[in-house]
Amino acid sequence: MSTTYAPLIVRRVALALLLPLTLTLTLACGQRDTGTVDSGASASVESVAIDLNGVGATLPYPLYARWFNEYAAERGVRINYRSEGSKQGIAAAITGSADFGATDSSVPDSVLKTANVRLLHIPMAVGAVAITYHVPGLVRPLRLTPELIVGLFTGRVRKWNDPQVRSVNPGVELPDLAVRAIFRSDGSGTAGVFNQYFTAIEPAGIPRLNGVPDVPDAVVRDGNEAVASEVKATPGSVAYLEVVYARQNRLPAAHIRNASGRFVSPMPFEIATAAANTLEDRAPLEDEYADGFRISLINARGEQAYPLAAYTWLLIAPTRLSAEKRSALSSFLHWAYEQGSPTASALGYVPLPTTVAAEVLTRVDRALACDTCAVGGGPGTVR
């Protein structure tokens, strides 16, 4: 892969990625959500049947919650989504226990070969994993190198005032405080993205004993929200979580040294740059059932590319769905790409470039045998 940086091309493509997409997570009646999106929270929804069921990743949950609520209000179609993790999303798509799965980790070749059903990866947006921490007294974000990240999550770096941390954060007063690493459960897409990044630096991976991280004082939590709560309650902690949850919980996000040697933050432009550069380097849509829709954005080239960016996908097995449900899914996808973007993302999700979205819709409609599903209309129309 070339490391040449083309600023004009990146700017043009990345700006195409940065279509506004505001994601405000709304829960009916102010109650805490348990993982099920009540996507028909309007006056008449109680009498409306659920049309589609999905299970999967927690990373895109705020996005899907907003989209499914808006779609129900606008189109009268309810989509029920249980945010249980990417592992469960992959399993649901393969077994047919849900109409669609959702994952932040693409399905491995070994699983696809034994699935006995063809799975369609549908990229919905671009997200990112942030490295967050609870180090009292800091007034600006920490800088972390890939080697430091490995050290913090293996126990090799035990104190926040370790010389390795100080060397890349000159002038920062770092406390003599023990590091405490917080991990996600293995079934999460967030963990999958982080582990992919980690093993690119440290092929041996995170040390484990009986499947549990073998790191001094390590903590394992299920879900981004649980990780965020643990970080806030634990001075000295360091963790990885979806950038949306870091922002929602007012947690800092480290600036990470990327493949070009620059320290970058997980902001929308930097996330978009990772996607734009990867798309330029690789034709991603040649085969919707093979590697076409399965693209890794880890350590993407470019001076401004954030190194822990990732697509989030819907997984669909078209042959398991009735014609009615195939049509319903295709119609929703058109709406999401064409009319969902104007909700404008303050949470940091990055929509697909319009040219990529158009190609995805063409191929998805063909796979779902639904060439007349386009919603159409509106300035966001991509096809």
N, C-alpha and C positions, 0 to 999 in steps of 0.2 A: 504494500500500500504506500503510495506517495505521501511524503510529509510536507509537500509544497502547499503553502497557504495562499488561496486565491480570494482576497478580500472582497472584490467586487461581486464575484459569483456567490460567495457565502452570504454577503449582505442581501443580495436579491432574493436568494432562496430562503434564507432565514427569516426575512421580513414576510415572505409569503406564509411561512409557518406561524407567524405571530398574529394570527387573526384573533380578534378579541373573544374571550371565552370566560366570563365571570361565573364562578362556581360558588354559590352560597348554599351551604348545607342546611336544609330546612327539615325539621322533624315535626310531625303532627302533634299538636297539643302540648308541645314543649317537653315531651317525655324523652328519656334517653333511649336511643335506638339500640336494638339488640341484633342488628345485622340484616333485617328485612326492610326493604324500601317499600313504604306505602306510597306507590307512585300515582295514586289517584286521590290525593288529599284535597278534594273539592266537595261541595255540598252534596253531590249526588253519588259519590263514589261507592257508598256502601252497597248500592244495588247493582254495581257493575262487576262482572266476573273478571278474574285475572286471566289475561289472554296469553301471556308468556311467562315462563319461569326461568330464572338464571341463578347460578351459584358460582362463587369464585373469589377473585383477588380483592384484597382490602385496599391496595394502592389507588385504584380508580373509583373507590366507593363514593367520595364526595361528588365527582363528576357524574356518575351514573344516577345517584340520588336526585340530583338537580334535573338531569335530562329526562329521567323516567317520570318525575312529577310534572314537568312542563309538557311532555308528550301526552300524558294522560289528560291533562286539562285541555290541550289543544285538539287532540285526535280521538279522545274517548277510549284509548287502548291502555290497559293497565299492564305494567311489566313488574313482576315481583322478583327482587334480587336479594339473595342472602350472601352477605360478605363473610365468607368462611376461610378464604385463603386460596392461592393458586392451585395447590395440590388437589383440593376438593373440586375446583373448577375443571381441571383436566379430567378427573375421574368422572364427574357428572357428564361431561361432553362425550366421553368414551362409552359409558354405560347407558346413556340416554335417560338418566334419572332427572335431567332438566333439559329444557329446550336449547339452552346455550350455557357454555361455561365461560369463565373469564380468568385470564392468567397474565402475569407479568413475566413469566418464564416460558419461552417457547417449548413446545412438546418435543422431547428428545427423539432422535431417529429410532432408538431402541424401543421406545414406547409406540411410536407410530407404526412400526413394522408388526407389532403384535396386537394392535388395537382392533383389528377386524372391521374397521370402519374408517372411511376417509374423513379427516378433520380439516376444516378450513380455518386458517388463522386470519383474522380480520383486524388489522391495526386500527385502533380507535383514537389514540392520542399519544403524546410523548410526555413521560413523567421523568422523575429523577429521584435518586436516593441521596439524602443528605447525611453527613457525619455531624452529629450534634454532641453537645457536652454540657456539663454543669461545673464550671470553674469560676468560683466567686471572684469578683473584683475586676474582671476583664471589661474593657470599654470598647474593644473592637474585635472582629472575628479572628479566630486563630488561623494560622496557615498550617497545613499538614501536607507532608510528602507521602507518596505511596509507601515508602519504607517505614515512616512513622505510623501510618495507619496499621500496618502489619504489626509493628511493635506494641501499639496500644491494645490490639485485640488478641495478642498472644501472651501478654504478660512480660514481654522483654523490656518494655518501657513501663516502669512501675510508679513513677512520680511525675507530676505535671511540670516540675521544674527540672526535669532531666535535661542534660546538655543538648540532646538531640532536638528537643522541643524548643529550647531557647535559641538554638542556632538558626532556626528558620522563622523565629518571631523576635527579632532584635528590638530592644526597647520595651518589651512587654514584661510587666511584673507578674511572674508565674509563681503560684504558691507551692509550698512543700506539702503537697496533698496527694494521697494515694489515688492511683487510677483504678476505676472499677468498670469493667466492660459489661455492657448489656447486649444480649443477643436476641434475635427473633427465632421463633420456632422454625424447624426445617421446612415445613410445608408452605411457607409464605413466599410470594413472589418477590417481596422486598428482600428477603434473605437470599433468594436466588440471584438477584441482581448483584447484591453485595458479595456473595460468594464467587460469582463469576469474575468480578473485579479483583477480589482478594487472591484467587488462585492464579490470575495472570501475573501477579507480583510474587506470590509465594506458592509454587505448585503443590507443595505438601498440604496446603489448606490450613484451616483452623485446627489445632490439636484437639482431639476428642477422646473421651473415655466412655464406653458404652453408649455412644451416640450423643453425649452431652459435652459441650465445650470444656476442655480440660485446661482452664485458665484460672489463675488465682482470683477468688471472690467473684467469679462470673455469675451473672443473673440471666435467665432465659424468660422471656415474656411472649405471650401470644397477642399479636395485633399491634398496629401502629399506636393506637391510643394508649394501650398498656405500657408500651415502651416510653412514650412521651411522659406519662405520669411518673414512671420510675426515674427517669432522668431528672425531672423537676424535684423529686423527693430525695435525690441522692447526690450530695456534693462529691465531686471527683469523678462522676460517671461520664462515660463516653458510649455512644450508641449510633446505630444507623436506622433511619426511618424515612418514609416517603416525605419529600420536601413540603407537600401540602400540610401534613400534620405538624411539621416543625413550625411552619408559619402560623397555623391555627393556635398552637400552644406557646407562641412567642419564644421559641427556642432558637439559639444561634445555630448557624450552619457554617462549618469550616470552609475556608477557601482551599481548594485542593490543587496540587500541582498536576497539570495535565501532560499529555504526551509531547507537547511542544515546550514544556518547561515553565509554563506560566501558571500562576495561582489564580484560579477562577472560582466563582461562586455559582450555586445552582439557581440562577435567575433565568427568566424565560428566554432571553436572547442567547445565553450560553447553552441552554438545553436545546434550543432550536438549531444552533450552529452544529452541535453534535449530529443531529438528525440530517441536516442539510448536507454536511460533508460526507456522511456515510452514504446517502442516496446518490451523491455525485460519483462516489467511488465504486458503487456496485448497482447494477440494474436489479431492483428488488422485486419486480413483479412479473417475472417470466413464467412462473408456474405457481398458481395459487395453492396447489397442494404440496409443493415441495419447499425449497428454501426461499421462494419468492416473497412470502409474507413473514418469514422468520429472519429478522435482521438484528444482530447485536450492535448496540451503540456504545458499548464499553470501550473506553480509551480512544474515542474517535479523534481523528487528526484535526488540527486547526488550533491556532493560538488562543481562540476564545471558546473552544469546545469544552463543555463540562464532561468529565470522564465517567460519571456514573449515571448517564441518561439511559432511558429504556422505553421501548414501546410497551403499551398495554393492549392486549388483544381480547376479542371475543373469539370463542371456539364454537364452531357449528359443525354438526354431522348432517348434511342435507338429506341423506337417504333415510334418516330416522324421523324426519319431520313430515307432517301432513302438508298438503299444498297450501292450506289456509295459514299454517304457521310459517311456512317459507315466505309467503307473501307478506305476512305481518312483520317478520324480521327484516325483509328487504325494504319495506316502507319505512320502518324505523331508522334503518341505516341511512337512507336518503335524507330523512329529516335531520338526523344527527350531523351529517356532513354539510348539508345545505342550509339548514336553518338553526342548528344548535350553536354554531359559533358566535352569533351576536350576543349570547349571554356573557361574553367577555371575561376572560379568566384572570381574576385577581388571585387565584390560588396557585397559578403557575403551570397548569397543564398547557401543552402546546398542541394545537390542532395540526392535522396533516396538511402538507402543501396541497393546493387545489388540484394540481395536475395529478398528484398521487391519489388523492381522494377520488378523482374521476375514474382512474384506472381500477382502483379497488371496487368501486360500484359496478363498473362494467363486468368485471370478472365474478363478483359476488352474485349479481343478478343472473349471470349465465349458470353459475353453480346451483343457485336456488330455483332455476327455471322460472324466473320472474322478471321478464324484460319490460313489464309495464308498471313497475312498482314505484317509479319516481314520484315524489311529492310535487316537485317543481315549484316555480315561483320564488320570488324573493331574491335579494342581491347576492345571497351566498350560494346560489345554484352552481354546482360544479360539473353538471352534465346536461 
